[in-house]
Amino acid sequence: MLIVLVAGVFQALSGVLRAGNAIRYIPSPVMAGFQNAVAILLLLAQLPPRVGERPLIAVQLLANLARELRVRLRHATRMISELER
């Protein structure tokens, strides 16, 4: 519930400050990725209580997933660098 309130305040503040004009300089794929990431995070935050998991276990699972993703991205970056040489 708090995130909804913070998002609303941020959206209202952005409107008052006319920050929407800056959106022109952000590519649409970047904005789509950001919106998709927010949607996934909201879904993952609501999923554990729905399936009966304790929040701490869900956070640990997400941390492990993020760690694994970071390792794989680092490996992929190295592989791309080696291919470019």
C-alpha positions in Angstrom: 0.0 0.0 0.0 2.9 2.3 0.8 4.3 1.9 -2.7 1.0 3.0 -4.3 1.0 6.2 -2.1 4.7 7.0 -2.9 4.0 6.4 -6.7 1.0 8.7 -6.6 3.0 11.4 -4.8 5.9 11.0 -7.3 3.5 11.2 -10.3 1.8 14.3 -8.9 5.1 16.0 -8.3 6.3 15.1 -11.8 3.2 16.7 -13.2 3.6 19.9 -11.2 7.2 20.2 -12.2 6.4 19.4 -15.8 8.9 16.5 -15.8 6.9 14.7 -18.5 8.8 16.8 -21.2 11.9 14.9 -20.3 10.3 11.6 -21.4 11.0 12.7 -25.0 14.7 12.1 -24.5 14.3 8.6 -23.1 14.0 5.9 -25.8 10.7 4.0 -25.7 12.3 0.6 -25.3 14.0 1.8 -22.1 10.6 3.1 -20.8 9.0 -0.2 -21.7 11.7 -2.2 -19.9 11.3 0.0 -16.9 7.6 -0.4 -16.8 7.9 -4.2 -17.3 10.4 -4.4 -14.4 8.1 -2.5 -12.1 5.2 -4.9 -13.1 7.4 -7.9 -12.4 8.6 -6.6 -9.0 5.0 -5.9 -8.0 3.9 -9.3 -9.0 6.8 -11.0 -7.2 6.1 -8.9 -4.1 2.5 -10.1 -4.0 3.1 -13.7 -4.9 4.6 -15.1 -1.7 1.6 -14.3 0.5 -0.8 -15.6 -2.1 0.9 -19.0 -2.2 1.5 -19.2 1.6 5.3 -18.6 1.7 6.8 -16.5 4.4 8.1 -13.2 3.1 11.6 -13.8 4.4 12.0 -17.0 2.4 10.6 -15.2 -0.7 13.2 -12.4 -0.2 16.0 -15.0 0.1 14.8 -16.7 -3.1 14.7 -13.4 -5.0 18.2 -12.5 -3.7 19.5 -15.9 -4.9 17.8 -15.3 -8.3 19.3 -11.8 -8.6 22.8 -13.2 -7.7 22.6 -15.9 -10.3 21.4 -13.4 -12.9 24.3 -11.1 -12.1 26.8 -14.0 -12.4 25.3 -15.1 -15.8 25.3 -11.5 -17.1 28.9 -11.0 -16.1 29.8 -14.3 -17.9 27.9 -13.2 -21.0 29.6 -9.9 -21.0 33.0 -11.6 -20.8 32.1 -13.9 -23.7 31.0 -10.9 -25.8 34.2 -9.1 -25.1 36.3 -12.1 -26.1 34.3 -12.4 -29.3 35.0 -8.8 -30.2 38.7 -9.2 -29.9 
